[in-house]
Amino acid sequence: MGKLLIPLAALLSGVGLLIVGTGLMFAAIGAQASTANFSSLVTGLVMSAYFAGAIYGTYACPHIIRKVGFIRAFAAMASVASTLPLLHALWINPVFWGALRFITGLCLVGLYLVVESWLNVVAPTDKRGKVFAIYLVVNMVALAVGQWLILVGDRNGFVPFVLVSVLFSFALLPITLTPVDQPEITEAPKFSLIELFTISPIGTLGALVSGMLSGPLLGLGHVFGAGVGFSDAGIATFMAATILGGAAFQWPVGHFSDRHDRRLVLFWVAVACAGVAAVGFLLARDYENSLIALGVVFGGLAFTVYGISVAHVNDLVDRVKVLQVTGGLLLLNGMGATIGPTLAGGMMDLIGPEALMLYFSVVLAALAALTWHYRRKFPMNRGEPSEKADFVMAGASTQAVLPMDPRFPDSEMPAHDAAAGEAAPPPPPEEEPPRPPPEEPIPPPTAPSGPAA
């Protein structure tokens, strides 16, 4: 294990710096868009472009890696990713920024995909669950730290973009200097979103709504904070508290769902979170300081929606389909994050910056209503407590990290290509192990009846 500590630490520290830079980039663009008097709708469109690029990257990057290899693809995308933040400062224009954000989303997904692929190779089989949990915690903490870095220097000047570029560049050092075996490249799996909805309409809607919450929160949180009267430090504190609240609540809420009907847990989480958001909408103008405490509760509930949805779908599908199904949920989460900032930005233009909280409340109320409807329409819950897979903290990532999910026992862990998400056919069940060859040869049958089973 000692030999693996250095490469694991290098990969985790590298991806942590990447995510710190990503969080700071969201904060910097939100702050400067407000100063440049972009409308909330325009800012939402700019932020949506990042998630649209990320969705496109999940398809394009595996093909790039397959064509030129991991090392060359990583070097190319890292070079572009570290240059793009500086270009934002050269020309403050929403169309130009939207194009840059699209390319940034594509490049960062490619970098995450490569790093997670290498992480899969480095992580020992019996420690993958722990590495998976640490990786997700690093994601959440790094994203929160990125919000605070907006306080370094002039938030409306060149400094935030320079810091993002520096963070991206430094993130590459521990990753590129660590010797890691290159994963095998295979074809990406095919999955149908219609089939996924048929399997679990509640889980599908939950994954989509989760993106519709996280995308506007990250993209328009700073616009909201500035609009309701937060100081720069107050905005950073609100955003960081909301993200860290999401990290803190996942385990207790998730494990509670292990012992109860996950659909009912998701319903009450959506109802409670919608209520918190509605209170935030009412208090935003006059009692903005109370929003930090509300942000902890809101983030704690909102960030559990995706994890509960994934766990519920995993309760209903065969293990051999879990990787493909979870990949479909990741895609839905990205789709929600793409359309969410635009919808929320339009509502903020119509009503005011506090309408971000109203948007959250409406979306969550719709999720609660649909969850209740489909729970009554399909009363049978195959995920009884005795049959459930354990809840695992979940976050939007790439398909490359999915094989490290501890819900997949080592004995049933499919051979997985981290670059493209390919799941190989599962091994034979343990209860029917292959029989040893007989000591004496058995003569063949006189009349073969067909191929062996």
N, C-alpha and C positions, 0 to 999 in steps of 0.2 A: 504493500500500500504506500510505503514511503516513496517509491519511485513514481507513483502516480500523483502524488500530492502537488508536485511542481507543475506538471501540465494542466491538472485540474484548476489549480489556483490561477495559472496564467490565462486559461480560457475564460474563467469566471470573471477575473478582473478586467480582461479585455472587453467582454460583452457588457460588464457593468459600466465602463467608461463610455461605450457606445450609447447606452441607454441614458446615462446622465446627459450626454450631448443632445440626444433626441428630446429629452424633457426640457432642456434649456432652449432648444430651437422652437418648440411649441410656445414657450413663454415669451421669447423674444419677438416672434412674429405676431402674437396676440397683442403685445404691448405696443409695437411699432405700428400695427394696423390701426389701433385706436388713436395714436398720435397723428397718423396720416389721414384721419377722418374717413377710413374705409367704412362703409355700412356693414352692419352685422351680417347681412346676407352675403356680401362680397367676401368678407373675412371667412365665413363658413364655407364658401365655395373654394377659397384658397386652401383651407384646411382639409376639405374633402379630397382635394387633388392628391394629397399625400397618401391617403388610404386607398384611393383608386390606383395609384402607382404600386402600392403594396400588393393589391389583388392581382394586378397584371404581372407583378414580379413573381408571384407563386407559380405562374405558368411559364414565364419567359426565362427565369433564372436557371431552373433545372436544365433547360435546353442549352443555355450558354455554358453551364458547367459540363454538360455531357460533350459539348463540342471542343472546348479548350482545356478542360480539366479544372480541378479545384483551385490550384495555386494561381494559375493565370487569371481565372475568373475573380478570385478574391482580390488579387492585386489591382485589377482594372476597376472593380466596383469600389474598392477602398480609396483609390485615387480620385475617382469622381465624387464620392461622398464627402471627402475632406475638402474639396474645392467648392462645392455648391454653396455652403453657408456664406462664404465670402462674396459670392455673386449677389446674394440678397441685398447686401449693403450698397452695391453699386447703383442700383436703380430700384426705387420703391414704386413698383407698379403691380397691380393685382394680377394682370394676365401673365406678366413675367414671373412673378412669384408662384403663381399656380403651376406654370410649366416646371419651375425648379422643384416645387414640392412633389410633383408627380415623379420626376426622375429620382429625387431623394428617397421616396417611398420604395421605388423599384430597387435602388442600390442597397438600401438598408435591409430589405427583406433578403436580398442575395447574401449579404454579409451574415445576417442571423442564421440563414440556412446553412452556410458553410461552417460557421462556428458551432452550431448545434450538431451538425454532422460529425465534426471532430470530437465534440463532447461525448457523443454516443460511442465513438471508438475508444476514447480514453477511459470512460467510466467503467469500473469493474462490474460484472454482472450482478454480484450480490450487494452492490452499493448504489445501484442505479436509482432506486427510490429516494435515497437521501440526497443524491446529487440533483435529482429532479426537483425536490423541495427547495434545496439551497438555490438552485438556478432561478426558480420563480420568486423567492424572497429577494434575491439580488435584483431582479427586474423591478419589483415594486419599490424597494428602497432607493435604487438608482433613479427611478423616475421622479420620486419625491425630492431627492437631492437636487436634481436638475431645476426644479422650480425655485429653489433658494438662490441658485447662482445668478438669477436675473438681477439680484441686488448688487452684484459686483460691477462697479463702473457705471457708466451712463446707459440705462436700459434702452434709451432711444437713439443710441449712437452705434458706432462700429464695433464696440467692445463685445457685446454678446455673440455676434457672429464669429468674431475671431476666437473667442473661447470655445465655441462649438467646433470650429475647424481644428483647434489644438487638441480638444478632447478626442475627436475622431482619429487624429493622427497618432496620439499617444496610445489609444486603444489598440492600434495595430501592432505595437511593439511586442507586448507579451504574447500575442497570438502568433505572429510570424516567426518569432525566435524560438518557439517551442516545437521540438520535433514530434509530429503526430502523423500516424499512418493515414493514408488517404482512403476514404470509404469507397466502396464499389458503386459504380453508377449504373442504375437500371431505369426502367420506364416508370412513369408516374401512374398511380392507380386511378381507375375511373369510378366515379360515384355519381348518383343521380339525386339532386335536391328534392325532386318529386317523391322518389322512393324514401328519402329521409323523412319527409313530411308525413308520408304514409305510416312509417314506423313509429314516429312520435311527433305529432303536431305541436305538443307543448314544449318539448325540448328544442324543436326547430325554431319556434317563435321566441323562446327564451334566448337562444344564441343570437338571433337577429336583433332583439331588443337590447341585449347586452352591448352590442356594438353601437346602437343608437344612443346609448348612455355614455359610454367611454369616449367616443369620438367627439361629441360636443363639449364634454367636460374638459378634455385636454385641449381642444382647439379654441374654445370660446370662453373658458374659465377666466382668463385674464381680462377679456373684454367685459365680461360680467362684473368682475371685481372692480375694475376701474369705473364702470358705469354707476355702480351703487355707492361709490365713495370710499373704497378701501385705499389705504396707502400702499406703496410698493411692497413694504414688508407684510402688510395685511393680506395682499393678494397672494404672495408667496406662501404665507402661513396657511391660508385657506386651502390652496391647492395641495400643498404637502400634507396637511391634516386629512383631507379627503382621501388621498391616495393611500396613506398609511392606515387610515381607518379600514380601507378595503383589505389591506393585508392582515389586519388584526382580527377581523370578523370572520374570515373565510373558514378557519378551523372550527370554531364553536357552532356556527350555523350549518356548516357542512356535516359535521358529525351528528348534529341533531337530526338532519335529514336522513342519516343512515338508519335511524330508529323509527322513522315515521314515513308516511306517504310523501314522497318528494314533491308531487304535484301540489299537495296541500301546503307544504312548506314554501314552495315557490309562490303560491298564491298569497300567503300572508306576508312574505318578504316584499312582494310587489305592492301590496296594500300599504304596509307600513312605510316603505320607501316613498310611495306616492304622497302619503300624508306628511312626511318630513319635508319633501320638496314643496308641497303646498304651503306649509308654514314658512319655509324659506322665502317663497314668493311674497307672502304677506309682510314679512319682517324686513325684507331686503333694503328698502329705502330708509327706514327710520331706526332700525336696530341691527346695523350691519355687523357689529361685533359678535352678536349671537350666532352669526352664520358660521363661524369657525367651529363651534361646538356642534351645530347642525351638520356641518360638512363631515365631521368624523362619523356621525351616525349614518348620514346619507351614503357616503362612500363605503362604509362597512356593509350596508345592505345591498347597494347597487352592484358592487364588485363580486357579490356572491351569486348573482343571477346566472352568470355563465357557468360557474362551477357546478351549481345544482342542475342546470340544464344538461350539461355533459354527463353528469353522474346518472341522471334519469334515463337518458338515451342508452347509456352503457348497460343499464339494468335490463334493457329490452332486446338487445341485439346479441347475436352469436359472437363469441370471442374472435372468430376468424374475420369478422367484419368491423371490428372496433376501430382499427386504424383508419380505414376508409371513411367510416361514419364520422369519426372525430375530425378528420380532415374536412369533411363537408360542413361541420359545425364551425370550424375556423373560417371557412369561406363565408358562411352566413354572417359571422361576427364582423368580418371585414366589410361586407356589403352594408351592414347596419352602420358601421363607423364611417362609411363613405357618404351615405345619404343623410345621416344625423346632423352634422354641422350645418348643412344647407337648410334643412327644415328648421332647426333651432335658430339659425341666423335670421331667416325670414320672419319668424315669430318675434324675435327681439327687435327687429326694425319696426314692426307694427305696433308693439305694446311698450317696449322699453327694455333695457338690459336685464331687468329682473325677470323678464319672461323666460329666461333660460330655465329657471326653476319651475315655471308653469309648464314649459315643454316637458321637462322630466316627469312632472306629476301626471300629465296627460298620457305620455307614452307608457308609464308604469301602470296607470289605471287601465289602459287598454290591455296590457299584458295580463293583469289580474282578471279582467272580464273574460278574456279568451281562455285563460287557464281554467277558470271555473266552468266555462262552457264545454270545453273538450274533456274535462274530468267527468262531467255528467254524461256527455255523449258516449264516452268510452269508459264505463265504470270499472272494468277489469284492470287491475294494476298488477302486472306480472312481476314488478320489482318489490316483492314482499321482503321484509327485513332479513329473513333467512336466506334469500336468494340474491341479495344486493351485492354489488361490488362496493368496496369501501370508497367513501368520498375522498377525492384528492384535490388539493388546491390547484386551480386551473387559471391559466392566463392566455391571452391571445399571443400566439407565437407562430412558428412554421411547423409543417408536418415532420420536420427532421427530428424534433425532440420527442415526438409521441412514443417511440419505443421505450423510453426511459420511464414512462408512466408505471408506477408500482402496481397498478391494477392488473398488469399482465404478468403472471407468474413466470419465473425463469424457464420452467419446463415447457411453457406454452408460448414463450416469446418468439414471435415470428422473425425470420431473417429479414432485416429491414434496411433498405438503402436510405441513408439519411438525406441524400440529395433530392430524391424524388418521391419518397414516401411509399415505396413499393413493399407490400407485405407478401412474403412467400407463403405457399401452402403450409398449414400447420402440421406438426409431427403427429404420428398416431397417438390416440389417447393412452394414458398411462395404464388404464385398466385392461387394455389389450396389447401387452408388449409383444414384440416379435418372438416367435418360438425359436429355440436353438436348433441347429441342424441335427437330424437324427444320426446315430452312430452308423447305421447301415443305410445304403441308398434305397430309396423306395422306387419300385418299377413304375413307369408311367401307365396311365389308364389305357385301356385298349381302344376306347372311342372318346376323344376329347369333346367336351360339351361346350367349349367356348373359352374366352380369356379368363385368366385367374382373377379373382376378386381382389 
